[in-house]
Amino acid sequence: MTAHIVSHLFPHAGDPVKGVFVLDKAKALARRCPVRVLAPIPYVPFLKPAPRSPPDVVLDGIPVSHPRYLTLPSPLFAWRWAPYAAVAAAHFRRHPISPADTIFMEWVYPDAFATYKILPAPRPLTLITLHGNDAIGWSGAPARRTYYQQAMGQADGIVAVSRELRDRVIQQDRIDPARVIVIPNGLDETVFTPRPRLEARARLKVPPCGRILLAVARLSAEKRLGQLVDAFAQLRLPDATLYIIGDGPLKAVLAQQIRRNSLEGIVRCVGAVPHADIPLWLSAADLLCLPSATEGSPVVIHEALACGLPVVATQVGGIPDLIRAGQDGLLCPPDDPAALAEALRTALALTWNCDAIVAQGRRWTWTRVADQLLAFARDMDGYKKKRGGQG
């Protein structure tokens, strides 16, 4: 069996940190079976040119194809799948699929929806992974939700990264519970391990003294980083600095908010950093903060815990599955800067058991994720055959 991964989020030369977690998952699968990746790169003429990167590469021994596909504007959402399907069809003509293979699709739309449009018969086993952003897509406008439901209805199996997502797809979309499993995201335990704090700060060239609060997230609306800035301002801590790592559409808005509140110097937007530097930041910090309004199974929480770093986060998505409140961090309601500020203040005052946090963080490695995915694929293959090969 060859595992074919289809994902529009995947690292490439123009954006080496985009979808790194999908690459990590692919590497873990590749230790169990042959893997090939289709990772189309979107572009918009004149506005978002396609990056200068090879269309075919080998990453860590895994062949990856990066065809370019035209991204249609939002009013043409109903046809966004079509350019994606065209490049997927060309890819699978070059790399034919065997009925014995399995296709792992990381996103419902356009990845899975488009792929189902072009798969030949007899169709190989197909599994869709549900992430937090997918929840936004299929719970939104009814016209858009239809596309998500159609794709999920064709899947042989669905992998939800949290219990909340599994419950939602079963109750809201009436998917057979036998076809849905919860497998959280994971981490590379060889990379994310505790390191001496002073050593990590020295390598990052940040002050050795004082407390560091850290946020690692895309600068987008659902991450609620503006609320984190507001909460941090309420704390009035003379020895604390908030570092925000990441890039995204709200970069300028966040910078303006920091200036408006006169927080320059104690709230620092670092921007995107190489993935190899994230373990250093997690080891240098005193606390990870994730105030999101919606999440699936945030990889950064797995990574922070594995580095022995306590987490303050919101009670959304799969986050309560990962954090034992009072042991690995604290949870607070979303969209409540005052409650977030109080959770941050309390967490900074507590003494945490680093070894216990590390053990919690290492429960889900990418190796374990890969083993569970392949076991689920075998189960769904048997389930599919019992149903007469229906998708």
Secondary structure, DSSP 4 states (H G I P E B T S, - for coil): --EEEE-S---BTTBTTTTHHHHHHHHHHHTTS-EEEE--EEEBTTTBPPPS--SEEEETTEEEE--EEEPPPGGGGGGTHHHHHHHHHHHHHHSPPPTT-EEEES-IIIIIHHHHHHPPSSPPEEEEEE-HHHHHHHTS-HHHHHHHHHHHHH-SEEEESSHHHHHHHHHHH---GGGEEE------TTTS----HHHHHHHHT--SSSEEEEEES-SSGGG-HHHHHHHHHHH--TTEEEEEE---TTHHHHHHHHHHTT-BTTEEEEE---GGGHHHHHHH-SEEEE--SS-SS-HHHHHHHHTT--EEEES-TTHHHH--BTTTEEEE-TT-HHHHHHHHHHHHHS---HHHHHHHHTTS-HHHHHHHHHHHHHHHHHHHHHTTS--
